[in-house]
Amino acid sequence: MLRIAQTLTQQLQEAITRAYPEAAEPAAASGQPLDPQLAPASKPEFGDFQANGALALARGLGQSPRAIATAIARQLTVDAAFAELCLEPQIAGPGFINLTLRPERLAAELAARLGDPRLGVERAQAPGGGSAAPVIVDFSSPNIAKEMHVGHLRSTIIGDALARVLEFRGHPVLRLNHVGDWGTQFGMLITHLKQVAPETLTTADAVDLGDLVAFYREAKRRFDDDEVFQAAAREEVVKLQGGDPVSLKAWGLLCEQSRREFQAIYDRLDIHLSERGESFYNPYLAAVVADLEATGLLVIDDGAGCVFLEGIKGKDGQPLPLIVRKSDGGFNYATTDLAAIRYRFAVPPSGDGAGRVIYVTDAGQASHFAAVFQVAGRAGWIPEGGRLEHVPFGLVQGEDGKKLKTRSGDTVRLKDLLDEAVERAEADLRRRLAEEDRSEDEAFIAHGATTVGHAAVKYADLSTNRGTNYQFSFDRMLALQGNTAPYLLYAFVRIQGIARKGGALEAPAQDPLVFDQPQEWALARQLLQFDAVIVEVEEELLPNRLCAYLFELSQIFNRFYDQVPVLKANGPARASRLALCRLTADTLRLGLGLLGIPTLDRM
């Protein structure tokens, strides 16, 4: 329907210009097109679209909105192309223009999607028709020598879904994993391991990652409490940054061990990333500070190099500083993030040449990124038309509304959370098989439980507006009713059952589609909204919009299937209803796939 909406917008603009040339003059002078304020109809009885532009024109034209809407509608009716597309426009309320597409046009749009692997979603076009600049999605970003925990869940899943949608739209996407693989923590850990477990620094896999995490906690305790240890740890950081071969070997072993553990999680969730950690930008840090100094942004304050922020003040009313070089000459996270932005927008071979850079992190880092983005913009590192966006998300909470923890109060390991999801999905599946007196082999059960368990975790996260916290509940996310992955997967399974009962879902309809039931038209209209939803997610970076669409599609399909005969229908009605089933299955498969969720033919 996106292409139809664009056509209607143009037709409305031309109708307004014919009816009120004086209204078009200011728009033409400003270089901005007239906005007819076309939007999807708020209710089915209002048609398919609603144009509200008459209300905005009323003051300038000195007429009532309803009179303006009537004049615009009159111009529409004499447009032959409009008449082929829509029924006669209707004026409602104070001046709304309701537009209803002709049934034959809706049916033709639907038929065009049969056999189309993109289901009507067009590829994004680069400005000027040239090759598109890459879109960078920075997500997941765990820390070396630490296990992935529930705090990494949202960044990993949201970032992957956004990357999938952007890739599907045709953007070249660079998925970057900005792992924490550099800095003071390595000085602490290596110093501690030299004293308590030196074999870990020369031999691969001398201990597992869980032991490394325990060693890291011990090292952090010593760093906080022991000044001698703290000094030794700082010296170790200097050695590492200076390229000391012993320190570098130890660092490499620690990174490699963590990397394998991270990859095991990514493989389970079908997440694809290119690692580019903090250490990658180490050679560029000095140039960042030099650039800031050359542009006059760098100020030395109490021995530290910083940039004072515009419009961001502290409690004392003074501009807050963003420190980019510490008083001891060292660099920090802000310096690294600035170096990353500078590199990512820089033209190849000096950088990635990105046109859009998206950071998927928790909302707690919003102030940090606002400061870093401001400094990058003032330094001139963001090219004209370049987009730099922070995609914040809320906390994962327990059912008590507090931050999700284990019973002992520890952070929940992501591996344990996924394991429990699969175990619970398997228990649900075995119970259902027993109730239905069905017998399935162990491979079927294992595959189904793994798919449903992982899908439930992903969908529960993605279906929530990312800007809010959400309460993690296995019972809710694994339920077969409500806005859950199992509900959507079961709708897909139900359609596959039609094929097993003799419905030829794979045979494209040869004759025009014919519909005469309101449930058919409701399903057809929902299917045609898919392209607009995908473009909305691409722009707004809100995966929950796609989840809401797929949930509503599943509900509408289930009502259609429960109330309208499909396999028992005859002739054109049977073929047309099977076409609706096929398109619903294709849309669910593609939509869930963009969320990183595979479908099942049976559950």
N, C-alpha and C positions, 0 to 999 in steps of 0.2 A: 504493500500500500504506500510505501515511501515515494515511489515514482509517481503514483497517482496524486499524492499530496502535493508533490512539486508541480505537476501539471495544473492542478486546481489553483494553486497559489498564483501561478502565472496568469491563468484565465481570470482570476479575481482582480489581480493588479490591472489587467487590461480593461476589465469592466469598470473599475473605479475611475480609471483615466478617461474612458469614454463618457461616463456619467458626470464626472466632476474634474475637468481638466485642471481647474485651479488648485485641486488637492494634490495633483501630481507634480506641480511646478516646484514647491519647496523640496520635495524628495529628490527631484532631478538635480536641483541646484546643490544639494548636499552630497550627491553621489550615492545616496541610499535608496533602495527600492521601496515602494509603498508596502506597508505591512498589513495584509488583510486579516491578520491574527487567526489563521486557520489552525484548527486543532481537532483531534478525534472527538466525535460526539460524546457528551457525558452520559447519555442513556441511549439504548437501542432505538427507542421510539422517536428519537430526534434525528435518526438517519446514521450516516457514516462519519460526516464531518460537520463542523460548525465554524462559521466565520464571524468573528466578533468585531471586525475593524470599523463598522459603522459607528460604534459608540465612541471610538477615539477620534473620528472625523467630525463629530457633531459640533463641537465648540468652534472649530475653525471655519466650518461651513455655515454656521448659524441656522441649522435645521435640526429637526428631531432625528434621533438615531433610526427610528423606524422608517421615516421617510427616506433617509439615505439608504437604508438596507433595501427598501422597495425599489429604488432607482437602480441600485447595483444589480439586484436580481433580474430586473427587466433587461439590463444589458447582457446578462448571462444567457438569458433564454434566446437571444438572437445570435448567439455564438454557436455555429454548427458543431464545432469540436466539443463544446461543453454538452450540447444536447445528446451527442453520442455517448457521453460518459455518464451523465447524471439525469435523474428525473427532474421535474420542475422544482426549483428551489422554493423553500417554505420560509416565511418570516415568522419568528417566534419572539415572545417577550418584548423587551424594549427596542430590539433591533438586531437580534441574532438571525443569521442566515443558515438554515439547516439544509445540508446537501446529502442526498441519498444516491448511491451509485446504482446504475441499472443492473438488474439481476444477471443479464447475459454478460455484462462486463466483469462482474464479480466471478462468475463461473469461468470465463475465459482466463482471468488472472490466475485462478486456482489451477486450471488445466495446464497453464504454462509452467507451473512448478513441478508437475509430475515428471519424474525423471531428471529434474535439475538438481545436481548434487549441492548447489548453493542455496536452493529453495528461495530464489529471488533476491538474495543478498548480493548487491553489486560490490565489486572491489573498489576500494578508495583510490581516488585519482590524485597524483602528486600535483601541486600547483604548477601551472605552465606546461603540464604534460610530460615533464622530465622524470628522471628516476627519483624515487622517494628517498628522503633521508631516513636513516634508521631511527626507530623508537627504542629507547633503552628502558627496561623495567628492572629496577634494582630491588630484589626481594630475598627473603629468607634470612640470610646473613647471620648464621650462628657464630659462636666464638670457638676458636681452636682450644683444645684441651678441656672443653666443657661439652656435656651431652646436650642434644637437642631436647627441649622440654616444651610444655604446652604453650609457653610464651612465643615459640617459633611457629606455632600452628597457623595463626591467622595470616602472618606475612607470607608464608610459603603457599598457602592455598589461595589467598586472594591474588597474590602476584602471579601465580600460574594461570588462574582464570583470566585475568586481564591480558596476559601475554597471548593466551590462546585466541581470545576475541580479536585482538589487534592483528595477529598473524592471519586469522581467517579473513579479515577485512583487506588483507593484501599488503600490510605494512611489513617492511623488513624489521624484525624485532631482535634485539640483543638482550638476552636474559642474563643478568649479572648477579652473582652471589658475592656480595661485599663482606667476606668473612673477616672476623677479627683475628688476624694472624700476625699482629705486630704490636710493639709497645711494652710498657712496664710489666705487664703480667708475665711476659716471657722471661724477663730478668728475674722475677720472683721465682717462677717455677724451675728454671734451669739451675739457679743457685741452690734451691732446696733439693732438687734431685741429685745434684753433684754430691751432696752430703748424705742423703738417705738411700738413694737408689741409683748410683752412677751408671749401672748397666743400661738403664732406660735411655741414656743419652748417646749410646754407641751401638745398641742392638735393637733392631726393629721388633716391635711387639713384645718387648720384655714384660710389659704389664698391659692389662686391658684398659679401655677408656674409663671405665668406672673407677679403677685405681688412680688413674691420672687426675680425675676430678677430685678424689679425696686428697691427693698430693697437692692439688692447687689450693684447696681450702686450707690445708696446713700452712702452705707458703704464704697465703694471704694473712693468716693469723700472725705469723712470724713477722711479716712486713709491717703490720700495724703496731706490733708490740716491741719489736727488737730493733733498735737503731743501728746496731752493727750489721744485722742481716739486711736492713733496708739499704744501707750504704753499699753492701756487696751486690745487692740486686740491681742497684742503679749502675754500678760498674759493669755488670753483665749486659745491661741494655746498651751501654756505650760500645762494648765489644761486639755485640750483635750488629749494631748499626754500622760499625766500622769494618765489618766483613771478617771478623775472626773466624777461621775455619772450624775450630772446635765448637764454638757457639752456633755457627750456621748449620753444622751437621746435626746438632741436638735439636735445633729449631725445625729443621727439615723432617726429622723423624717424628716429632710431635705433630706437625702439620699433616703428614701422610697418614698417621694412625687415625686422627680425627676425621680426615677427609673420607676414609673408607667407611667409618661409622655413619657419617652424614649421608653418604651415597646409598647405604642400605635403606635408610628412611626414604630418600628420594625415589629409589627404585620401587618401593612398596606403593608409593603414591603417584607414580608415573610423572615425576617432576623432572624437567630438564633445565639445567643451569650451566653457565660457564663461570667457573670460579675466577674472580679477580679481587683478591683481598686487599687489605690496607697496605700490605707490603709493596704491592705493585706501584703505588703512588709515591713511595719513599723518595725516588730520585727527582720528583717534581716539586717537593715541598719548598726547597729554597727558592725556586723560581716563582712560586706563588707569593712569597713574602716580598721578593724583589719587584714583582709586578705591582703589588699594592703600594710599595714605597714609591715606585716611579710615577704612579697616578696620583700621589699625594694623599692617599687614603690611610696609610699606615701612620700611627701615632705611638710614640714611646711613652708609656705611662707606668711609673714605678718599675722601670727596667724591662717591662714586657711590651712586645709589639702588638698593637691591637687596632681595630677599626671601630670607631664609635658609630652606633646604629642611629638611623634617622627614624623618628617616630616611635622608638621603643625606649622607655625610660625606667629607671629604677625607682625605689621608694623615695629617694631623695630628690626626685624630679629631674635628675641629670641623665643624659643619654647613656645607655648601657654599652659597655665595650664587648666586642667579640675578640678574644685573645687568639692570635694566630702564631705567636712565638713567645714561649715562656721566658721568664727573666733569666733562666739558666741557659737559654739558647735552644732549648728543645722545642719540638712541635707537638701538637695535640690533635684531637679528633676533628676540630674545626678546620685545621690546616689540611688534613687529609681529605675531608669532604669538599673543601674548596678546590684542591688539586684534582679531585675526581670530576667535578663540574667542568673545570677548565679543560681537562683532557677529553671529556665526553663530547663537548661541543666543538672542540678544535677540529679544523679540516684535516683529513688524512693527508700524509702519513703521520702528522703530529698528534692525531687523536681519532675519535670515532666518527666525527662529522654528524652527530645526532641532530635531529630536528625537534625531538621531544624526549625529555628525561623524566621518568616517573619513579618516585621513591615510596615503597610500601613499608611503613614502619608504624609502631604504636603511637597513639595520640600524644603520649608523654614527650615525644621528641618534636612536637609541632613548633615550639619556641626556638629550638636549636635550628631547625630547617628554615624557619622564617628569617632568622638572622643570617644564616649562611647564604640563602638565596638572595637576600638583599645585597650582601657584599659582592656576590658574584655578578649581579646585575650592574652595580655601581662600578665594578672593575672592568666592565665591557666584555665579559666572557660569554654572555648569552647573545647569540646572533639575532638579528632582526627576524621576527617570526618564530624564534625558538621558544619552546614551552618547557618550563621547569615546574613540576607539580609534586606536592607531597600528598600521598594517599594515606591518611591516618586511620587507625582502627582502635576500637575499645578493647577492654579486658575480657578474657574468658573467666567466668565466675562459676563457682559451685552453686548447687541449688539453694545454699544458704545466702546467696547474694554476695559472698566474699570471694576474693581471688582464689581460683581453683588450686587446692593443695592436696597432698596425700593425708591420710589419717595421722601420720606422725608429724605433719606440718611442713614436709618437704615439697619442693616444686615437682609436679607430675612429669615424669619422663614421657616424651612423645611416643617412644617405642611401646611403653607399657599401656598408654592410652589406646593406641591402635590395636594392640593385642587384645585388650579387653573388649573393644568394639567388635572384633571378629569373633571372639568367644561367645559374646552375647548374641550376635547374629546367628551363629551356628546353633546355639541352644534354641532360639526362636524357630529356626528352620526345622530342626529335628522334632520339636513339639508339634509344629504344623503338619509335618509329614505323618506323624502318628495319628493326629486328629483326622486327617483325610485318608488314612489307611493307604498311603502311597509308599512305594519303595524306590529309593534312589541309591546309586553307588556312592562311595566315599569321595570320589573325584568331583562329582556333581555338588555334593554338600560342601566340600572344601572351597570350590570355586565360587559357589553362590554366597557362602558366608563371608569370604574375603571381599568379594565385590560389594555386597550390601553393607558390611561393616565399615569399609573405607568410604563408601559413598555416603553413608549416614553422617559420618564425622565431617566430611567436606561440605555436604549440603547444609547441615545445621549451621555451619559457620557462614557460608556464602549467602544463605537466604536471609540472614540478619543484616540490617543496614550496618555497614562496616563502622560507621561513626559512633555506634553505641556499644555498650557492654552487652554480653549475652550469657545466659545461664546454661551451663553444659549439663545435659541430662540424657543418659543413654536410653532411658525409657521413652522419652519424647522423640528422640531422633531416629529410633528404630521402629517406631509405630507405623502400622500400615494405613493409618488414617491421619489426615491433616497434612500440613505443608512439610512433608518429609521426603527423603530420597526413596524409601521403600514404596511410598504411595505413587510416586512418579514412575519408578521402575515397574511397579505392578500394572500401571496403565499400559506401558509398552508391552509387557508380557501378555496382557489381555488381547492386544491387537495381534500379536504373533499367534495366539490361540485361534483367531479367526482364520488365519492362513492354514493352520493345521486342520481346521474343520472344512476346508474346501474353498475358502475365499482366495481368489487369485490376486493377491496384493501386488505381485510383481508385474502384472500385465498392465501397461498404461492404457487408459481409456482412449478409444478411437473416436467415439461419438461425443458431441457436446455434453458437458455435465448438466444434469437437470436436478433441481431441488424444489421441493414443494412443502417441506416441513420447517417450522421455525427453528427446531434443533439443528437441522442441517445448515441453515443460514448462519446461526450463531457460531457453529464450529468453523464454517468457511471463513467468516470474518476474523475470527481469532487466529486462524492459520495465516491469514494475509498480513497480520500485524508483526510477524517475525522479523522482517527486515528492519522495521523502524526501531524495534527493541534492541537489536544488535548495534545499530548506529548510536543509539542512546547510551548503551554501556560503553562503547568505544569513546564517547565524548565525556560522559559524566563519571566513568570509572567506578560504577556501582553494580557489582555482579548480582545484588539482590533483585534488581529490576528484571534480569533474565529469569531468576528463580521464580519470581512472582508470576511472570508470563507463563512459564511452563506448568506451574501449579494450576493456574486458571485454565490453561489448555486441557490439562488432565481432567479437571472437574467438568468442563464443557463436553469433553469427549465421553466421559462416563455417563452423563445425562443423555447424550445423544444415543449411545449404545444401549442404555437401559430402556429408552422410550421409543426408539425407531428400529424396526426390523432391518437387518442387513442381509444375512444369508438367506432369509426367507422371502426377501423382496424379489421382484421379477424385472427383467428387461433393463432399460436404462436406469431405473431407480437403483437396482442392485449394483450395477457398474459404478454409478456415481457415488453411492455410499461406501463401496469398497475403496474408491479413490480417496474419499475423506479419511478413511481408516489408514490408508497407505501414507498419506501426507502427514497425518498426525504422528504415525510411527517415525517417519523420517525426521520430522521436526523435533520430536522428543530425543531421538538418537543424536542428532546434530547439536541441539541445545545442551543436553547433558554432557556431550563430548566436549563442548566449549567450557564447561565447568570442571572438566577433568574426571568425569564420571562415565564409565562404560555401561552399556545396557546388558540385560540378560534376556534370552528368549523364553526361559522358564525359571520359576522361582519355587 
